[in-house]
């Protein structure tokens, strides 16, 4: 999985592409932890190019949501593919995440 990020004050945009499994989940967690350490409170996670999550990835997403809330912010998922939504529904975690169709809509929802 490839990860890139942009920092916008207290909001960090993290863009993921590829499958989020195994070591990739660890990289995502480290990337987000670094964004929190740099002052981000909220994370916008663009999943438009992610088709597969494993259980470690779901745990990571739950952690990002909890850490965001602990920092006074929130997690927003952007454009998750139907396969990702299905995995979240099957694991009964879908209701723990808010998603938006675009990065712009996600950013507006955090104001």
C-alpha distances in whole Angstrom, upper triangle without the diagonal:
4,7,10,13,17,20,23,25,25,22,18,16,12,10,7,6,4,6,6,8,10,9,6,9,11,9,9,13,13,12,14,17,17,18,21,22,23,24,22,24,22,18,17,14,13,11,13,10,8,11,10,11,13,15,14,12,15,17,14,15,19,19,17,20,23,22,22,26,27,26,28,25,23,20,19,17,17,17,15,15,18,16,15,18,20,18,19,22,23,22,24,22,22,25,23,21,22,20,21,21,20,19,23,24,22,24,27,27,26,30
4,7,10,14,17,20,23,23,20,16,14,10,8,6,5,6,9,9,12,13,11,8,11,12,9,9,13,13,11,14,16,16,16,19,21,20,23,20,22,20,17,16,13,12,11,12,10,10,13,13,14,16,19,17,14,17,19,16,16,20,20,18,21,23,22,22,25,27,26,28,25,23,19,19,16,16,17,16,16,20,18,17,20,22,20,21,25,25,24,26,24,23,26,24,22,22,21,21,20,19,18,21,23,21,22,25,26,25,28
4,7,11,13,17,19,19,16,12,10,7,6,5,7,9,11,10,13,14,12,9,11,12,8,7,11,11,8,10,13,13,13,16,17,17,19,17,19,17,13,13,10,10,10,12,11,11,14,15,15,17,19,16,14,16,18,14,14,18,17,15,18,21,19,19,22,23,22,24,21,20,17,16,14,14,16,15,17,20,19,17,20,22,21,21,24,25,24,26,23,22,25,23,20,20,19,19,19,18,16,19,21,18,19,23,23,22,25
4,7,10,14,16,17,14,10,8,6,5,7,9,12,14,14,17,18,16,13,14,14,11,10,13,12,9,11,14,12,11,15,16,15,17,15,18,16,13,12,10,10,12,13,12,13,17,18,18,20,22,20,17,19,20,17,16,20,19,16,19,21,20,19,22,23,22,23,20,19,16,16,15,14,16,17,19,22,22,19,22,25,23,23,26,28,27,28,25,24,26,24,21,21,19,19,19,17,14,17,19,17,17,21,22,20,23
4,7,10,13,13,11,7,5,4,6,9,12,15,17,16,19,20,18,15,15,16,12,11,13,12,8,9,12,11,9,12,14,12,14,12,14,13,10,10,9,10,12,14,14,15,19,20,19,22,23,21,18,20,20,17,16,19,18,15,17,20,18,16,20,21,19,20,17,17,14,14,14,14,16,17,20,23,23,21,22,26,24,23,27,29,27,28,25,24,25,23,20,19,18,18,18,16,12,15,17,15,14,18,19,17,20
4,7,10,11,9,6,5,7,9,12,15,18,21,19,22,24,22,19,19,19,16,14,16,15,11,11,14,12,9,12,14,12,12,11,13,12,10,10,11,11,15,16,17,18,22,23,22,25,26,24,21,22,23,19,18,21,20,16,18,21,18,16,20,21,18,19,17,16,15,15,15,15,17,19,22,25,26,23,24,28,27,26,29,31,30,30,27,25,26,24,21,20,19,18,18,15,12,13,16,14,13,16,18,16,18
4,6,8,6,4,6,9,12,15,18,21,23,22,24,25,23,21,20,20,17,15,16,15,12,11,13,11,8,10,12,9,9,8,11,10,9,10,12,14,17,19,20,21,25,25,24,27,27,25,22,23,23,20,19,21,19,16,17,19,17,15,18,19,16,17,14,15,14,15,16,16,19,21,24,27,28,25,26,30,29,27,30,32,31,31,27,26,27,24,21,20,19,19,20,17,13,14,17,14,12,15,17,14,16
4,6,5,6,8,11,14,17,20,24,26,24,27,28,27,24,23,23,21,18,19,18,15,14,16,14,10,12,14,11,10,8,10,10,10,11,13,15,18,20,22,23,26,27,26,29,29,27,24,25,25,22,20,22,21,17,18,20,18,15,18,19,16,16,13,14,14,14,16,16,20,22,25,28,29,26,27,30,30,28,31,33,32,31,28,26,27,24,21,20,19,18,19,16,12,12,15,13,10,13,15,12,13
4,5,7,10,14,17,20,23,27,28,26,29,30,28,26,24,24,22,20,20,19,16,14,15,14,10,11,12,9,8,7,9,10,11,12,16,18,21,23,25,26,29,30,28,31,31,28,26,26,26,23,21,23,21,17,18,20,17,14,16,17,14,14,12,14,15,16,18,19,22,24,28,31,32,28,29,32,32,29,32,35,33,32,29,28,27,25,22,21,21,20,22,19,15,15,17,15,12,14,16,12,12
4,7,10,13,16,19,23,26,27,25,27,28,27,24,23,23,21,18,18,17,15,13,13,13,9,9,11,9,6,4,5,6,9,11,14,17,20,22,24,25,28,28,27,28,28,26,23,24,23,20,19,19,18,15,15,16,13,11,13,13,10,10,8,11,12,14,16,18,21,23,26,29,30,27,27,30,29,27,30,32,30,29,26,25,24,21,19,18,19,19,21,19,15,15,16,14,11,13,14,10,11
4,7,10,13,16,20,23,24,22,25,26,25,22,20,21,19,16,16,16,14,11,13,13,9,9,12,10,8,5,6,5,6,7,11,13,16,19,21,21,24,25,23,26,26,24,21,21,21,18,16,18,17,13,13,15,13,10,13,14,11,11,8,9,10,10,13,14,18,19,23,26,27,23,24,27,26,24,27,29,28,27,23,22,22,19,17,15,15,15,17,15,11,12,13,11,8,11,12,9,10
4,6,10,13,16,20,21,19,22,23,21,19,17,18,16,13,13,13,10,8,11,10,7,8,11,10,9,6,8,6,5,6,8,11,14,16,18,18,22,22,21,23,24,22,19,19,20,16,15,17,16,12,13,15,13,11,14,15,13,14,11,11,10,10,12,13,16,17,21,24,25,21,22,26,25,23,26,28,26,26,23,22,22,19,17,16,15,15,17,15,11,13,14,11,10,13,14,11,14
4,6,10,13,17,18,17,20,22,20,17,16,17,15,12,14,14,11,9,13,12,9,12,14,13,13,10,11,9,6,5,6,7,11,13,14,15,19,20,19,22,23,21,17,18,19,16,14,17,16,13,14,17,15,13,16,18,16,16,13,12,10,10,10,10,13,15,18,21,22,19,20,23,23,21,24,26,25,25,22,20,21,19,16,15,14,13,14,12,8,11,13,10,9,13,14,12,15
4,6,10,13,15,13,16,18,17,13,13,14,12,9,11,12,8,8,11,11,9,12,14,14,14,11,13,11,7,6,5,6,9,11,12,12,16,17,16,18,20,18,14,16,17,13,12,15,15,12,14,16,15,13,17,19,17,18,15,13,11,10,10,10,13,13,16,19,20,17,18,22,20,19,23,25,23,24,20,19,21,19,16,15,14,14,15,13,10,13,15,12,12,16,16,15,18
4,7,10,12,12,15,18,16,13,13,15,12,10,13,14,11,11,15,14,13,16,18,17,18,15,17,14,10,8,6,5,7,8,9,10,13,15,15,18,20,18,14,16,18,15,13,17,17,14,16,19,18,17,20,22,21,22,18,16,13,12,10,9,11,12,14,17,17,15,17,20,19,19,22,24,23,24,21,20,22,20,17,16,14,14,14,12,10,13,15,13,14,17,18,17,20
4,7,9,8,12,14,13,10,10,13,11,8,12,13,11,12,15,15,14,17,20,19,20,18,19,16,12,11,7,6,6,8,7,7,10,11,12,14,17,15,12,14,16,13,12,16,17,14,16,19,19,18,21,23,22,23,20,18,14,13,11,10,11,11,12,16,15,13,15,18,17,17,20,22,21,22,20,19,21,19,17,17,15,15,15,14,13,17,18,16,17,20,20,20,23
4,7,8,12,14,14,10,12,14,12,11,15,16,14,15,18,19,18,21,23,23,24,21,23,20,16,14,11,9,7,7,5,5,8,10,11,14,17,16,13,16,18,16,15,19,19,17,19,23,22,22,25,27,26,27,24,21,18,16,13,12,12,11,11,15,14,13,16,18,17,18,21,22,22,23,21,20,23,22,19,19,17,17,16,15,15,19,20,18,20,23,23,23,26
4,6,9,12,12,9,11,14,13,12,15,17,16,17,20,21,21,23,25,25,27,24,25,23,19,17,13,12,9,10,6,5,7,8,10,12,16,15,12,15,18,16,16,19,20,19,21,24,24,24,27,28,28,29,26,24,20,19,15,15,14,12,12,15,13,12,15,17,15,17,20,21,20,23,21,20,23,22,20,21,19,19,19,18,18,22,23,21,23,26,26,26,29
4,6,9,10,8,9,12,12,11,14,16,16,17,20,21,21,23,25,26,27,25,25,23,19,18,14,13,10,11,8,6,6,5,6,9,12,12,10,12,15,14,14,17,18,18,20,22,23,23,26,27,28,29,26,23,20,19,15,16,15,12,12,14,11,10,14,15,13,15,18,18,17,20,18,18,22,21,19,20,19,20,20,20,20,24,24,22,24,27,27,27,30
4,7,8,5,6,9,9,8,11,13,13,14,17,18,19,20,22,23,25,22,23,20,17,16,12,12,10,12,10,7,8,6,5,7,10,9,6,9,11,10,11,14,15,14,17,19,19,20,22,24,24,26,23,21,17,17,14,15,15,12,13,15,12,10,14,15,12,13,17,17,16,18,16,16,20,18,17,19,17,19,20,20,19,23,23,21,23,26,25,25,28
4,6,5,6,9,10,10,12,14,15,16,18,20,21,22,24,25,27,24,25,23,20,19,16,16,13,16,14,10,11,7,6,5,8,7,6,9,11,10,12,15,15,16,18,20,20,22,24,25,26,28,26,23,20,20,17,18,18,15,16,17,14,12,16,16,13,14,18,17,15,18,17,18,21,20,19,21,20,23,23,24,23,27,27,24,26,29,28,28,31
4,5,6,7,9,10,11,13,15,16,17,19,21,22,23,25,27,25,25,24,21,21,18,19,17,19,17,14,14,11,9,7,9,7,8,11,11,11,13,16,16,16,19,20,21,22,25,25,26,29,27,24,21,22,20,21,22,19,19,21,18,16,19,19,16,17,20,19,17,20,19,20,23,22,21,24,23,26,26,27,26,30,30,27,29,32,30,30,33
4,5,5,6,9,10,11,12,14,15,17,19,20,21,23,25,23,24,23,20,21,18,19,17,20,17,15,16,14,12,11,12,9,9,13,13,11,14,17,16,16,20,21,20,22,25,25,25,28,26,24,21,22,20,22,23,20,21,23,20,18,21,22,19,20,23,22,20,23,21,23,25,23,22,25,24,26,27,27,25,29,30,27,28,32,31,29,33
4,5,5,6,9,10,10,12,14,15,17,18,20,21,23,21,22,21,17,18,14,15,13,16,14,11,13,11,10,10,12,9,8,12,13,10,12,15,15,15,18,20,19,20,23,24,24,26,24,22,19,19,17,18,19,17,18,20,18,15,19,20,17,18,21,21,20,22,20,21,23,21,20,22,21,23,23,23,22,26,26,23,25,28,27,26,30
4,5,5,6,9,10,11,12,14,15,17,18,20,21,19,20,19,15,16,13,14,13,16,15,12,14,11,9,8,9,6,5,9,9,7,9,12,11,11,14,16,16,17,20,21,21,23,21,19,16,17,15,17,18,16,17,19,17,14,17,18,15,15,19,19,17,19,17,18,20,18,17,19,19,21,23,22,21,25,25,22,23,27,25,24,28
4,5,5,6,9,10,10,12,14,15,16,18,20,19,20,19,16,18,15,17,16,19,18,15,17,15,12,12,12,8,8,11,10,8,11,13,12,12,15,16,15,17,20,20,21,23,22,20,18,19,18,20,22,19,21,23,21,18,21,22,19,19,22,22,20,22,19,21,23,20,19,22,22,24,25,25,23,27,27,24,25,28,27,26,29
4,5,5,6,9,10,10,12,14,15,16,19,17,19,18,15,16,14,15,15,18,16,14,17,15,14,14,15,11,10,14,13,10,12,15,13,13,16,18,16,17,21,21,21,23,21,20,17,19,17,19,21,19,21,23,21,18,21,23,20,20,24,24,22,24,21,22,24,22,20,22,22,23,24,23,21,25,26,23,23,27,26,25,28
4,5,5,6,8,10,11,12,14,15,17,15,16,15,12,13,10,12,12,15,14,12,15,14,12,13,14,11,8,11,11,8,9,12,11,10,13,15,14,14,18,18,18,20,18,16,14,15,14,15,17,16,18,21,19,16,18,21,18,17,21,22,20,21,18,19,21,18,17,18,18,20,21,20,18,21,22,19,20,23,23,21,24
4,5,5,6,9,10,11,12,14,16,14,15,14,12,14,12,14,14,18,18,16,18,16,14,14,13,10,9,11,10,6,8,11,8,8,11,12,11,12,16,16,16,18,17,15,13,15,15,17,20,18,20,23,21,18,20,22,19,18,22,22,20,21,18,19,21,18,16,19,19,21,23,22,20,23,24,20,21,24,23,21,24
4,5,5,6,9,10,10,12,14,14,15,15,13,15,14,16,17,20,20,18,21,19,17,17,17,13,12,15,13,10,12,14,11,10,14,15,13,14,18,17,16,20,18,18,16,18,18,20,22,21,23,26,24,21,23,25,23,22,25,26,23,25,22,23,24,21,20,22,22,24,25,24,21,24,25,22,22,26,25,23,25
4,6,5,6,9,10,11,13,12,14,13,11,13,11,14,15,18,17,16,20,19,17,18,18,15,13,16,15,11,12,15,13,11,14,16,13,14,17,17,16,19,17,16,14,16,16,17,20,19,22,25,24,20,23,25,23,22,25,26,24,25,22,23,24,21,19,20,20,21,23,21,18,21,23,19,19,23,22,20,23
4,5,5,6,9,10,11,9,10,10,8,10,10,13,14,18,18,17,20,19,17,18,18,15,13,14,13,10,10,12,10,7,11,12,10,10,13,14,13,15,13,13,11,13,13,15,18,18,21,24,23,19,21,24,22,20,24,25,23,23,20,20,21,18,16,17,17,19,21,20,17,19,20,17,17,20,20,17,20
4,5,5,6,9,10,9,11,11,10,13,13,16,18,21,21,20,23,22,19,20,19,16,14,16,14,11,12,13,10,8,12,12,9,10,14,13,12,15,14,14,13,16,17,19,22,21,24,27,26,22,24,27,24,22,26,27,24,25,21,22,23,20,18,20,21,22,24,23,20,23,24,20,19,23,22,19,22
4,5,5,6,9,9,11,13,11,14,14,17,19,22,22,21,24,24,21,22,22,19,17,19,18,14,15,17,14,12,15,15,12,13,16,15,13,17,15,16,15,17,18,20,23,23,26,29,28,25,26,29,27,25,29,30,27,28,25,25,26,23,21,22,22,24,25,24,20,23,24,21,20,23,23,20,22
4,5,5,7,6,8,9,8,11,12,15,17,20,21,20,24,23,21,23,23,20,18,19,18,14,14,16,14,11,13,14,11,11,14,14,12,14,13,13,13,15,16,18,21,21,24,27,27,24,25,28,26,24,28,29,27,27,24,24,24,21,19,20,20,21,23,21,17,19,21,17,16,20,19,17,19
4,5,5,5,6,8,9,12,13,17,19,22,23,22,26,25,22,23,23,20,18,19,17,14,14,15,12,10,12,12,8,8,11,11,8,11,10,12,12,15,17,19,22,22,26,28,28,25,26,29,26,24,28,29,27,27,23,23,24,20,19,19,20,21,24,22,19,21,22,18,17,20,19,16,18
4,5,7,9,12,12,16,17,20,22,25,26,25,28,28,25,26,25,22,21,22,20,17,17,18,15,13,15,15,11,12,15,13,11,14,14,15,16,19,20,22,26,26,29,32,31,28,29,32,30,28,31,32,30,30,26,27,27,24,22,23,24,25,27,25,22,24,25,22,20,23,23,19,21
4,6,9,12,12,15,17,19,22,25,25,25,29,28,26,27,27,24,22,24,22,19,19,20,17,15,17,17,14,13,16,15,12,15,14,16,16,19,20,22,25,26,29,32,32,28,30,33,31,29,32,34,32,32,28,28,28,25,23,23,24,25,26,24,21,22,24,21,18,22,22,18,20
4,6,9,11,14,16,19,22,25,26,26,29,29,27,28,28,25,23,24,22,19,19,20,17,14,16,16,12,11,14,13,9,11,11,13,15,17,20,21,25,26,29,32,32,28,29,32,31,28,31,34,31,31,27,27,27,23,22,22,22,23,25,23,20,21,22,19,17,19,19,16,17
4,6,7,10,13,16,19,22,23,23,26,26,24,26,25,23,21,21,20,17,16,17,15,12,13,14,10,8,11,12,8,10,8,10,11,13,16,17,21,22,25,28,29,25,26,29,28,25,28,30,28,28,24,24,23,20,18,18,19,19,22,20,16,17,18,15,13,16,16,12,14
4,7,10,13,16,19,22,24,23,26,26,24,25,24,22,20,20,19,16,15,15,13,10,10,11,8,6,8,9,5,6,5,7,9,12,15,17,21,21,25,27,28,24,24,28,26,24,26,29,26,26,22,22,21,18,16,16,17,18,21,19,16,17,17,14,13,15,14,10,12
4,7,10,13,16,19,21,20,23,23,21,23,23,21,18,18,18,15,13,14,13,9,9,11,9,5,8,10,8,8,5,5,6,8,11,13,17,18,21,24,25,21,21,24,23,21,23,26,24,23,19,19,18,15,13,12,13,14,17,16,13,14,14,11,9,12,11,8,10
4,6,10,12,15,17,17,20,20,18,20,20,18,15,15,16,13,10,12,12,8,8,11,10,7,10,12,11,11,8,6,5,6,8,10,14,15,18,21,22,18,18,22,21,18,21,24,22,22,18,17,17,14,12,12,12,13,15,14,11,13,13,10,9,13,12,10,13
4,6,9,12,14,14,17,18,17,20,20,19,16,16,17,14,11,14,14,10,10,14,13,10,13,16,14,14,11,8,6,5,6,7,11,12,15,18,19,16,16,20,19,17,20,23,22,21,18,16,17,15,11,10,9,10,12,10,7,10,10,7,7,11,10,9,13
4,6,9,11,11,14,15,14,16,17,16,13,13,15,12,9,12,13,10,11,14,14,12,15,17,16,17,13,11,7,6,5,6,9,9,13,16,16,13,14,17,17,15,18,20,19,20,16,15,16,14,11,11,9,10,11,10,9,12,12,9,11,14,13,13,16
4,6,8,9,12,14,14,17,19,18,14,15,17,14,12,15,16,13,14,18,18,16,18,21,20,20,17,14,11,8,6,4,7,8,10,14,15,12,13,17,17,16,18,21,20,21,18,16,18,16,13,12,10,9,10,8,7,11,12,10,11,15,14,15,18
4,5,5,8,10,10,14,16,16,12,13,16,14,11,15,16,14,15,18,19,17,20,23,22,23,19,16,12,10,7,6,6,5,7,11,11,9,11,14,13,13,16,18,18,19,16,14,17,16,13,12,10,10,10,10,10,14,14,12,15,18,17,18,21
4,6,8,11,13,16,19,19,15,16,19,17,15,18,20,18,18,22,22,21,23,26,25,26,22,19,15,13,9,7,5,5,6,10,11,10,11,14,15,15,17,19,20,21,18,16,19,18,15,14,11,11,9,9,10,14,14,13,16,18,18,19,22
4,6,10,12,15,18,18,15,16,19,17,16,19,21,19,20,24,24,23,25,28,27,28,24,21,18,15,12,10,9,8,8,11,11,10,13,15,15,16,19,20,21,22,20,18,21,21,18,18,15,14,13,13,13,17,18,17,19,22,22,22,25
4,6,8,11,14,15,11,13,16,14,13,17,18,17,18,21,22,21,24,26,26,27,24,20,17,15,11,11,9,7,7,10,9,8,11,13,12,13,16,17,17,19,17,16,19,18,16,17,14,15,14,15,15,19,19,17,20,23,22,23,26
4,7,10,14,15,12,13,17,16,15,18,20,19,20,23,24,24,26,28,29,29,26,23,19,17,14,13,11,8,6,8,6,6,10,10,10,12,14,15,16,18,17,15,19,19,17,18,15,17,16,17,18,22,21,20,23,25,24,25,29
4,7,10,11,9,10,14,14,13,16,18,18,19,22,23,23,25,27,28,29,26,23,19,18,14,15,14,10,9,10,7,6,10,10,8,10,13,13,13,16,15,15,18,18,16,18,17,18,18,19,20,24,23,21,24,27,26,26,30
4,7,8,6,7,10,10,10,13,15,15,16,18,20,20,22,24,25,26,24,20,17,16,13,15,14,11,11,12,9,7,10,10,7,9,12,12,11,14,12,13,16,15,14,17,16,18,19,20,20,24,23,21,23,26,25,25,28
4,5,5,6,9,10,11,13,14,15,17,19,20,21,23,24,26,27,25,22,19,19,16,18,18,14,14,15,12,10,12,12,8,10,13,12,10,14,13,14,17,16,16,19,19,21,22,24,24,27,27,24,26,29,27,27,31
4,5,5,6,9,10,11,12,14,15,17,18,20,21,22,24,26,24,21,18,19,17,19,20,16,17,17,14,12,14,13,9,10,13,11,9,12,11,13,16,15,15,19,19,22,24,25,25,28,27,24,27,30,27,27,31
4,5,5,6,9,10,10,12,14,15,16,18,20,21,22,24,23,20,17,18,17,19,20,17,18,19,16,14,16,16,12,12,16,15,12,15,13,15,18,16,16,19,20,23,24,25,24,28,27,24,26,29,27,26,30
4,5,5,6,9,10,10,12,14,15,16,18,20,21,23,20,18,14,15,13,16,17,13,15,16,14,11,13,14,11,11,14,14,12,14,12,13,16,14,13,16,16,19,21,21,21,24,24,21,23,26,24,23,27
4,5,5,6,9,10,11,12,14,15,17,18,20,21,19,16,13,14,12,15,16,13,15,15,13,10,11,12,9,8,11,11,9,11,8,10,13,11,11,14,15,18,20,21,21,24,23,20,22,25,22,22,26
4,5,5,6,9,10,11,12,14,15,16,18,20,18,16,14,15,15,18,19,16,18,19,17,14,15,16,12,11,14,14,11,12,10,12,14,12,12,16,17,20,23,23,23,26,25,21,23,26,23,22,26
4,5,5,6,9,10,10,12,14,15,16,18,17,14,12,14,13,16,18,15,18,19,18,14,16,17,14,13,16,17,14,15,12,14,16,13,12,15,16,19,21,22,20,23,23,19,21,24,22,21,24
4,5,5,6,9,10,10,12,14,15,17,14,12,9,10,9,13,15,13,15,17,16,12,13,15,13,10,14,15,13,13,10,11,12,9,9,11,12,15,18,18,17,20,19,16,18,21,18,17,21
4,5,5,6,9,10,11,12,14,15,14,11,9,12,12,15,17,15,18,19,18,14,14,16,14,11,14,15,12,12,8,10,11,8,8,12,14,17,20,21,20,22,21,18,19,22,19,18,21
4,5,5,6,8,10,10,12,14,13,11,10,13,14,17,20,18,21,22,21,17,18,20,17,14,18,19,15,16,12,14,15,11,11,14,16,19,22,22,21,23,23,19,20,23,20,18,22
4,5,5,6,9,10,10,12,10,9,7,10,11,14,17,16,19,21,20,17,17,20,17,15,18,20,17,17,13,14,15,11,10,12,14,17,19,19,17,20,19,16,16,19,17,15,19
4,6,5,6,9,10,11,9,6,5,8,10,14,17,16,19,20,20,17,16,19,17,14,17,19,16,15,12,12,12,8,8,10,12,15,18,18,17,19,18,14,15,18,15,13,17
4,5,5,6,9,10,9,8,8,12,14,18,20,19,22,24,23,20,19,22,20,16,19,21,17,17,13,15,14,10,11,13,16,19,22,22,20,22,21,18,18,20,18,15,19
4,5,5,6,9,8,8,9,13,15,18,21,20,24,26,25,21,22,24,22,19,22,24,20,20,16,18,17,13,13,15,17,20,23,22,20,22,21,18,18,20,18,15,18
4,5,5,6,5,5,6,10,13,16,19,19,23,24,25,21,21,24,22,19,22,24,21,20,17,17,16,13,12,13,15,17,20,20,17,19,18,14,14,16,14,12,14
4,5,5,5,5,8,11,14,18,21,21,24,26,26,22,22,24,23,20,22,24,21,20,16,17,15,12,12,13,16,18,21,21,19,20,19,16,16,17,15,12,14
4,5,7,9,11,15,18,21,24,24,27,29,29,25,25,27,25,22,25,26,23,22,19,20,18,15,15,16,19,22,25,25,22,23,23,19,19,20,18,15,17
4,6,8,11,14,17,20,24,24,28,29,30,26,26,29,27,24,26,29,26,25,21,22,20,17,17,17,19,21,24,23,21,22,21,18,17,18,17,13,15
4,7,11,14,17,20,23,24,28,29,30,26,26,29,27,24,26,29,26,25,21,21,20,16,16,16,18,20,23,22,20,20,19,16,15,16,14,11,12
4,7,10,14,16,20,20,24,26,27,23,23,26,25,22,24,27,24,23,19,19,18,14,13,13,15,16,19,19,16,17,16,13,12,13,11,8,10
4,7,10,13,16,17,21,22,23,20,19,22,21,18,20,23,21,20,16,15,14,11,10,9,11,13,16,16,14,15,14,10,11,12,10,7,10
4,7,10,13,13,17,19,20,16,16,19,18,15,18,20,18,18,14,13,13,10,7,7,9,11,14,14,12,14,13,9,10,13,10,9,13
4,6,10,10,14,16,18,14,14,17,17,14,17,20,18,18,14,12,12,10,7,5,5,7,10,10,9,11,10,6,8,11,9,8,12
4,7,7,11,13,14,11,11,14,14,12,14,17,17,16,13,11,12,11,7,6,4,6,9,9,9,12,11,8,10,13,11,12,15
4,6,9,12,14,11,11,15,16,14,16,19,19,19,16,13,15,14,10,9,5,5,6,6,6,9,9,7,10,12,12,13,16
4,6,9,11,10,10,13,14,14,15,18,19,19,17,14,15,16,12,11,7,6,5,6,8,11,10,10,13,15,14,16,19
4,7,8,6,6,10,11,10,12,15,15,16,14,11,14,14,11,10,8,8,8,10,12,15,14,12,16,18,16,18,21
4,5,5,6,9,10,11,12,14,16,17,15,13,16,17,14,14,11,12,10,12,14,18,17,16,19,21,20,22,25
4,5,5,6,9,10,10,12,14,15,14,12,15,16,14,15,12,13,12,15,17,20,19,18,22,23,22,24,27
4,5,5,6,9,10,10,12,14,14,12,16,17,15,16,14,16,15,18,19,23,21,20,24,25,24,25,29
4,5,5,6,9,10,11,12,11,10,13,14,12,13,12,14,14,16,17,21,19,18,21,23,21,22,26
4,5,5,6,9,10,10,10,7,10,12,10,11,10,12,13,16,17,20,18,17,20,22,20,21,25
4,5,5,6,9,10,10,8,12,14,13,15,14,16,16,19,21,24,22,21,24,26,23,25,28
4,5,5,6,8,9,8,12,13,13,15,15,17,18,20,22,25,23,21,25,26,24,25,29
4,6,5,6,5,5,8,9,9,12,12,15,17,19,20,23,21,19,22,24,21,22,26
4,5,5,6,5,8,10,11,13,13,16,18,21,22,25,22,21,24,25,22,24,27
4,5,8,8,11,13,14,16,17,20,21,24,25,28,26,24,27,29,26,27,31
4,5,8,10,11,12,16,17,20,22,24,25,28,26,23,27,28,25,26,30
4,6,7,9,11,14,16,19,21,24,25,27,25,22,25,27,23,24,28
4,6,5,8,11,13,16,19,21,22,24,22,19,22,24,20,21,24
4,5,6,8,10,13,15,18,19,21,19,17,20,21,18,19,23
4,5,8,10,14,16,19,20,21,19,16,19,20,17,18,21
4,7,10,14,17,19,19,21,18,15,18,19,16,16,19
4,6,10,13,15,15,17,15,12,15,16,13,13,17
4,7,11,12,12,14,11,9,12,13,10,11,14
4,7,9,10,12,9,7,11,12,10,11,15
4,6,7,9,6,5,9,10,9,11,14
4,7,9,7,8,11,12,11,14,17
4,5,5,6,9,10,11,13,15
4,6,5,6,9,10,11,13
4,5,5,6,9,10,11
4,5,5,6,9,10
4,5,5,7,9
4,5,5,7
4,5,6
4,6
4
